[in-house]
Amino acid sequence: MELKISNLHSGYGKVTILHGMDFIAETGEITCILGPNGAGKSTLMKTIAGHLPVDSGDVFIDGTSISKFSALETIRAGVAYVPQENNTFAELTVRDNLLASALNFSDTGARIDNTYDRFPILKERSMQLASTLSGGERQTLAVANALIGAPKLLILDEPTAGLAPIFVDRIVDWVCELAQSGMTVIWVVEQNPEKILKISRTAWMLDSGRNRETLPSTDLLQPGRLEEMLLQVH
């Protein structure tokens, strides 16, 4: 699934955060979004996912506009979104989280079984409340909730924040497998940038709600290059 954004303006009520954003994420590729706090990274992700309205401009998936879609319609169109915070139902069990995410599908049991096969730790914790999971386990559940609908585009808003290295590596491995299977992935990067840049193709540097620069991810792996770029956008 290819995502293309043209001259996008969006924000919160009367406060505009994105000022004419252009953006492309290609099918089967991992695309990074970087930039300082306040650059508009999370606003862009929420707008793509239908959680914020498009004020003007357009969002296309495979050439079809989704700019007027609700969050539910966006999910049905094949887009899954994992926000950085509040991304699980804390007072539900692991299994009930997965059931809630699979409500729109007739083969709920099969989807949950497939999820347990992919993420064995969730099967072990199936009757635990999400609020009692470790940070890494909660993030695993958040990713599983997103994947249960078999999306074609996965949006990750800094999924490795505060996680132990073992969980960071697991998420990186899972995302690599998803991209290799043909899924398009957009990854907002704040922590562990080197790990993510190594597996991605393109990096977009945001600044004040605009795309400041687009470049191959390998370019930012050169010594001092990432720091140089981040300093330029402050």
Secondary structure as UniProt FT lines:
FT   STRAND          3..12
FT   TURN            13..14
FT   STRAND          15..25
FT   TURN            27..28
FT   STRAND          30..34
FT   TURN            37..38
FT   HELIX           41..48
FT   TURN            49..50
FT   STRAND          54..61
FT   TURN            62..63
FT   STRAND          64..65
FT   TURN            67..68
FT   HELIX           71..76
FT   TURN            77..78
FT   STRAND          79..82
FT   TURN            90..91
FT   HELIX           94..101
FT   TURN            102..104
FT   TURN            106..107
FT   HELIX           108..118
FT   HELIX           120..124
FT   TURN            125..127
FT   HELIX           130..132
FT   HELIX           135..147
FT   TURN            148..149
FT   STRAND          153..157
FT   TURN            159..162
FT   HELIX           165..180
FT   TURN            181..182
FT   STRAND          184..188
FT   HELIX           193..199
FT   STRAND          202..207
FT   TURN            208..209
FT   STRAND          210..216
FT   HELIX           217..221
FT   TURN            223..224
FT   HELIX           225..232
//
